[in-house]
Amino acid sequence: MTVELFKIILSEFLEEPLETGTIRELRLPLDNESITTVIGGRRTGKTTLLKQTINELIGDGTPKENIVYINFEDERIPRESHVFQDLLQAQAELHSEIDTNMCWYFFDEIHEIPGWEKFIRRLHEQKSKHVFITGSNARLLSREITTALRGRTISYVVYPFSFREYLLHKGIEPEITHTSKGDSILIRELQKYLHEGGYPEIIGQSMDIRTRTLNMYLDVMIYRDLIERYDITNHNALRQYIKKMLANSAKEASTHKTYLELKSQGYRISKDNIYNFQVWCEEIYLFFPLLQHHESLLKQQAGLKKTYCVDTGIINTTSFRASQDKGRILENAVYTELRRRDREIYYNKEGKECDFLIKEKGRISAAIQVTLALEDESTKKRELTGLIHSMKKYNLNEGTIVTIGEESRIIHDGKTIHVQPLWKWLLSKER
């Protein structure tokens, strides 16, 4: 009987220690009365974040008996909608003295059970305002969550480790006193981070295991998250499209040009296929498009876009060409960090190019240029020209150039440009 099974599962949770892993910078709010949804790509640590939130609750004095945690991927749980009522019955029989209004519910991979939407809405309306769920992006997209829960949810995205989290995972204090020795440690670890990426499971692994694991992640994304979900029959064209996007990460991508190139290589593909591949890869958190900034939304949507990958480790493992372009790897790392910081990001191509424009409250508030180094005078001139052009255009007094290791301050045309090494920019407290 499922009620007895849930009594066992709930008792196991109470008895077993929580494995919380490296503490993430992302914190789920404990004072939120909407349904809290944790989304993101595969193997980024959504389950771990739930457990860290549970551990925080316990540390704040919430009795563990008031917390219900169920991973619905547990093979013992039937994939039938009646199990939800059986779960509530099991909880009531185990802890009849506890008011459900004082309970916290954490459900991992909730999408595994049909009818989960109605149950979650009923639970939230009638039992408790403290409901947290995760769902695999292969089966439960963020837009579908919002629709299913009728706008009663707030979603939080989990990405691979930031550089700060990467250091903490390796037992290195990010706030090392800025001595030459401390800086050299951070610079050394940054090179590893850019090469290995930030997926928690691969950090510290040998090159062979890391390569195999990242390739396995990508294969699962292709076959389970894309081919199975969207019933894609043109497998070879999809794989070639992904391979091309990885090789051209941090570069402008033209749908028409991509279509012509794949067609010339013998792939039977339409422009609609390319558009769909773009959207679907974004929905599973593999690639992200970056739009040019225009005052006209029509021009903004119609213009060329840059494409970035969720993790530099995947780029380096799968694309030799992209991995050799250190400048683009650097730019990809800056982009993914801006996404972690939940920034609204664009790039400027009108007049002179600027890599990133940050928009806040309807106006451009910051401009960032990314380059390996400024030692070459022609490179320095190009990067300054592009940055200053955007600063003047959007009335900014300060701008930033992120490099691999240089640090200085440049006054140019009355504007202040802060040149920062990537490791220092990644560890900055600005959020």
C-alpha positions in Angstrom: 0.0 0.0 0.0 1.4 3.4 -1.0 0.5 5.0 2.4 2.9 2.6 4.1 5.5 3.2 1.5 5.4 6.9 2.1 5.7 6.3 5.9 8.9 4.5 5.2 10.2 7.2 2.8 9.3 10.0 5.3 11.0 8.1 8.1 14.1 7.6 6.0 14.3 11.4 5.5 14.1 12.0 9.2 16.8 9.4 10.1 19.3 10.1 7.3 21.7 13.0 7.3 21.3 15.6 4.6 24.1 15.8 2.0 24.2 19.5 1.2 27.4 19.8 -0.8 29.0 23.1 -1.5 26.9 26.0 -0.4 25.5 27.9 -3.5 25.4 31.7 -3.8 21.7 31.4 -4.8 19.4 31.4 -1.8 15.8 30.4 -2.0 13.6 32.8 0.0 12.0 31.4 3.1 9.5 34.3 3.4 8.0 33.7 0.0 4.3 32.6 0.1 4.2 31.8 -3.6 5.2 28.3 -4.9 9.0 28.3 -5.3 10.2 26.5 -8.4 13.8 25.5 -9.0 14.7 25.1 -12.7 17.8 24.9 -14.8 19.9 22.5 -16.9 20.9 19.0 -16.1 23.4 18.2 -13.4 23.6 21.8 -12.1 22.6 21.0 -8.5 18.8 21.7 -8.2 18.3 18.8 -5.7 21.3 20.0 -3.7 19.9 23.5 -3.5 16.6 22.1 -2.1 18.6 20.2 0.6 20.6 23.3 1.4 17.3 25.2 1.9 16.0 22.4 4.2 19.3 22.5 6.2 18.9 26.3 6.5 15.4 25.8 7.9 16.6 23.3 10.4 19.4 25.6 11.5 16.8 28.3 12.0 14.9 26.1 14.4 12.3 24.4 12.2 11.8 20.8 13.5 12.7 18.2 10.9 9.3 16.5 11.5 7.7 19.7 10.0 9.6 19.2 6.7 8.4 16.8 4.0 11.0 15.9 1.3 10.1 13.5 -1.5 12.2 12.7 -4.6 9.6 11.4 -7.1 12.3 9.7 -9.1 12.3 7.1 -6.4 11.5 3.9 -8.2 9.4 2.6 -5.3 6.8 5.3 -6.0 4.0 4.4 -8.5 3.6 6.8 -11.3 -0.1 7.3 -10.5 -1.9 10.5 -9.4 -3.5 8.8 -6.2 0.0 8.8 -4.6 -0.3 12.5 -3.7 -3.3 11.8 -1.4 -1.5 8.8 0.0 1.5 11.0 0.8 -0.7 13.4 2.8 -2.4 10.5 4.6 1.0 9.0 5.5 2.2 12.4 6.9 -1.0 12.8 8.9 -0.7 9.3 10.4 3.0 9.8 11.3 2.6 13.3 12.7 -1.1 13.9 13.5 -0.1 16.6 16.1 1.5 18.9 13.4 -0.5 21.6 11.8 0.1 21.4 8.0 0.2 25.2 7.9 3.5 24.9 9.8 4.9 22.3 7.4 7.4 22.8 4.6 7.0 20.7 1.4 9.9 20.0 -0.9 9.2 17.9 -4.0 12.0 16.8 -6.4 11.2 15.9 -10.0 7.5 16.4 -9.3 6.6 16.1 -13.0 7.1 12.3 -12.8 3.6 11.9 -11.4 0.6 12.8 -13.5 -1.7 15.4 -12.1 1.0 17.1 -10.1 -0.2 20.6 -11.1 -3.6 20.2 -9.4 -2.1 18.6 -6.4 0.5 21.4 -5.9 -2.2 24.1 -6.4 -4.5 22.3 -3.8 -1.6 21.8 -1.4 -0.7 25.5 -1.6 -4.2 26.8 -1.3 -5.4 24.5 1.5 -2.5 23.1 3.4 0.7 25.2 3.4 2.2 28.3 1.7 5.6 26.7 2.0 5.9 24.6 -1.2 9.1 24.1 -3.2 9.4 22.0 -6.4 12.0 21.1 -9.0 11.4 19.6 -12.4 13.7 18.3 -15.1 14.0 20.8 -18.0 13.4 17.8 -20.4 9.8 17.4 -19.0 8.9 20.7 -17.4 9.9 24.0 -18.9 9.7 27.3 -17.1 7.0 28.6 -19.3 5.0 25.4 -18.7 5.4 25.7 -15.0 4.0 29.3 -15.0 1.0 28.1 -17.1 0.4 24.9 -15.0 0.5 26.8 -11.7 -1.5 29.7 -13.1 1.0 32.4 -12.1 1.3 31.3 -8.5 5.0 30.5 -8.7 8.3 32.3 -8.6 11.1 30.5 -10.4 14.8 30.4 -9.7 17.4 29.2 -12.2 20.4 27.1 -11.1 23.5 27.3 -13.3 26.8 25.4 -13.1 29.1 26.7 -10.4 30.3 30.3 -10.5 34.0 30.9 -10.0 33.4 31.7 -6.3 31.5 28.4 -5.9 34.2 26.6 -7.8 36.8 27.8 -5.4 34.7 26.9 -2.3 34.1 23.5 -3.7 37.9 23.0 -3.9 38.4 24.3 -0.4 40.0 27.6 -1.5 38.9 30.8 0.2 37.8 33.3 -2.5 38.8 36.2 -0.3 42.5 35.3 -0.2 44.5 38.3 1.0 45.6 40.0 -2.2 49.3 39.2 -1.9 51.2 38.0 -4.9 50.9 34.5 -3.7 47.2 34.8 -3.2 46.7 36.3 -6.6 48.7 33.7 -8.3 46.5 30.9 -6.7 43.4 32.6 -8.0 44.9 33.2 -11.5 45.9 29.5 -11.6 42.4 28.3 -10.5 40.8 30.7 -13.0 42.6 29.0 -15.9 41.3 25.6 -14.7 37.8 27.0 -14.2 37.7 28.4 -17.8 39.0 25.1 -19.1 37.0 22.6 -17.0 33.8 24.6 -16.5 31.6 24.7 -13.5 29.5 21.4 -13.4 29.9 20.2 -9.8 30.5 16.5 -10.6 33.5 17.1 -12.9 35.6 19.4 -10.7 38.9 17.7 -9.7 38.3 14.8 -12.0 41.0 13.5 -14.4 40.8 14.9 -18.0 39.5 11.5 -19.3 36.7 11.3 -16.8 35.8 15.0 -17.2 35.7 14.7 -21.0 33.6 11.5 -20.9 31.2 13.1 -18.3 30.7 16.3 -20.2 30.1 14.4 -23.5 27.6 12.3 -21.7 25.8 15.4 -20.4 25.6 16.8 -24.0 24.4 13.4 -25.4 21.6 13.3 -22.8 20.6 16.8 -23.6 20.5 16.0 -27.3 18.6 12.7 -27.0 16.4 13.1 -24.0 15.9 16.8 -23.7 15.6 17.6 -27.4 15.0 14.5 -29.6 12.6 12.7 -27.3 10.8 15.8 -26.1 10.3 17.5 -29.4 10.0 14.3 -31.5 12.9 15.4 -33.7 13.6 13.0 -36.6 16.5 14.9 -38.2 19.1 13.8 -35.7 22.1 14.4 -37.8 21.1 18.0 -38.6 20.4 18.7 -34.9 23.8 17.4 -33.9 25.6 19.4 -36.6 23.7 22.5 -35.6 24.8 22.1 -32.0 28.4 21.4 -33.1 28.3 24.6 -35.1 26.9 26.7 -32.3 29.6 25.4 -29.9 32.3 26.2 -32.4 30.9 29.7 -32.8 30.1 30.5 -29.2 30.3 34.2 -28.4 30.0 35.0 -32.1 27.2 36.4 -34.2 24.9 33.8 -35.6 22.7 34.3 -38.7 19.8 31.9 -39.0 19.9 32.3 -42.8 23.7 31.7 -43.0 23.4 28.7 -40.7 20.6 27.3 -42.9 22.7 27.7 -46.1 25.8 26.1 -44.5 24.0 23.1 -43.2 22.1 22.7 -46.5 25.3 22.9 -48.5 26.7 20.1 -46.3 23.9 17.9 -47.5 21.5 18.2 -44.5 17.8 18.2 -45.3 16.7 21.1 -43.2 14.5 24.2 -43.4 14.8 27.6 -41.8 11.9 26.7 -39.5 14.0 23.8 -38.2 16.8 26.3 -37.4 14.5 28.6 -35.6 13.1 25.7 -33.6 16.6 24.4 -32.7 17.5 27.8 -31.4 14.4 28.1 -29.2 14.6 24.5 -27.9 18.3 24.7 -27.0 17.6 27.8 -25.0 14.7 26.1 -23.3 16.9 23.3 -22.0 19.6 25.8 -20.9 22.3 24.8 -23.4 22.6 27.9 -25.5 21.5 31.5 -25.0 21.0 34.2 -27.6 22.1 37.8 -26.9 20.2 40.5 -28.8 21.6 43.7 -30.1 20.2 46.7 -28.2 17.8 48.9 -30.3 15.2 51.4 -29.2 12.9 49.7 -31.7 11.8 46.2 -30.5 11.2 45.2 -34.1 14.8 45.9 -35.0 16.0 44.2 -31.9 14.3 41.0 -32.7 15.2 41.1 -36.4 18.9 41.8 -35.9 21.8 39.4 -35.7 22.3 37.7 -32.4 25.3 36.3 -30.5 25.1 32.8 -29.0 26.7 31.7 -25.8 27.0 28.3 -24.2 25.9 27.5 -20.6 29.4 26.3 -19.6 32.9 26.7 -21.0 33.8 23.1 -20.1 31.3 21.9 -22.7 32.8 24.2 -25.3 36.4 23.1 -24.6 35.4 19.4 -24.6 33.5 19.4 -27.8 35.0 22.1 -30.0 38.7 22.4 -30.7 38.3 25.6 -32.7 36.4 27.4 -30.0 38.6 26.2 -27.2 41.7 27.7 -29.0 40.1 31.2 -29.1 40.8 32.3 -25.5 39.1 35.6 -26.0 35.8 34.0 -26.8 36.1 31.6 -23.8 36.7 34.7 -21.7 33.6 36.5 -23.1 31.5 33.4 -22.6 32.5 33.3 -18.9 31.5 36.9 -18.5 28.2 36.3 -20.2 27.2 33.4 -18.0 28.2 35.3 -14.9 25.9 38.2 -15.9 23.1 35.6 -16.3 23.8 34.3 -12.8 23.5 37.9 -11.5 20.1 38.0 -13.2 21.1 40.9 -15.5 19.2 42.1 -18.5 21.9 41.9 -21.2 22.4 43.2 -24.7 25.3 44.1 -27.0 25.8 47.1 -29.2 26.6 47.0 -32.9 25.4 50.4 -34.0 28.4 52.5 -34.9 31.1 50.6 -32.8 30.7 47.2 -31.1 30.5 46.9 -27.3 30.3 43.3 -25.9 27.7 43.8 -23.1 25.2 46.5 -22.2 23.3 46.1 -18.9 19.8 47.5 -18.7 18.1 48.4 -15.5 14.7 50.0 -15.0 14.4 50.7 -18.7 17.8 52.4 -19.3 21.3 51.2 -20.0 23.2 51.4 -16.8 26.6 49.8 -17.6 28.8 48.9 -20.5 31.4 46.1 -20.5 34.1 45.2 -23.0 35.9 41.9 -22.9 39.4 41.2 -24.3 42.3 39.0 -23.5 44.8 41.9 -23.2 45.3 45.5 -24.0 49.0 45.3 -24.7 48.6 45.6 -28.5 47.9 49.2 -29.4 45.5 48.4 -32.2 43.5 46.1 -29.8 43.5 48.8 -27.1 42.2 51.4 -29.6 39.5 49.1 -30.9 38.2 48.1 -27.4 38.3 51.7 -26.1 36.6 53.1 -29.1 33.7 50.6 -28.9 33.3 51.1 -25.1 33.5 54.9 -25.3 31.0 55.0 -28.1 28.4 53.1 -26.0 29.3 55.2 -22.9 28.6 58.4 -24.8 25.5 57.0 -26.5 23.9 56.0 -23.2 25.4 58.8 -21.0 27.6 56.6 -18.8 30.5 58.2 -16.9 32.2 54.8 -16.2 32.8 51.6 -18.1 34.6 48.3 -17.6 37.1 46.3 -19.6 37.6 42.8 -18.4 40.9 41.1 -19.4 42.6 37.9 -18.4 45.1 39.6 -16.1 45.5 43.4 -16.5 44.3 46.0 -14.0 44.4 49.8 -14.4 42.2 52.9 -14.7 42.0 54.8 -17.9 40.6 58.3 -18.3 39.5 58.9 -21.9 37.4 61.8 -23.2 36.4 62.6 -19.6 35.2 59.0 -19.1 36.6 56.6 -16.5 37.3 53.0 -17.7 38.1 50.4 -15.1 40.3 47.6 -16.5 39.8 44.5 -14.3 41.3 41.0 -14.4 38.6 38.4 -14.9 39.2 36.6 -11.6 38.7 39.9 -9.7 35.6 40.8 -11.7 34.1 37.3 -11.2 34.6 37.5 -7.4 33.3 41.1 -7.1 30.5 41.5 -4.6 28.4 43.4 -7.1 25.2 41.4 -7.7 
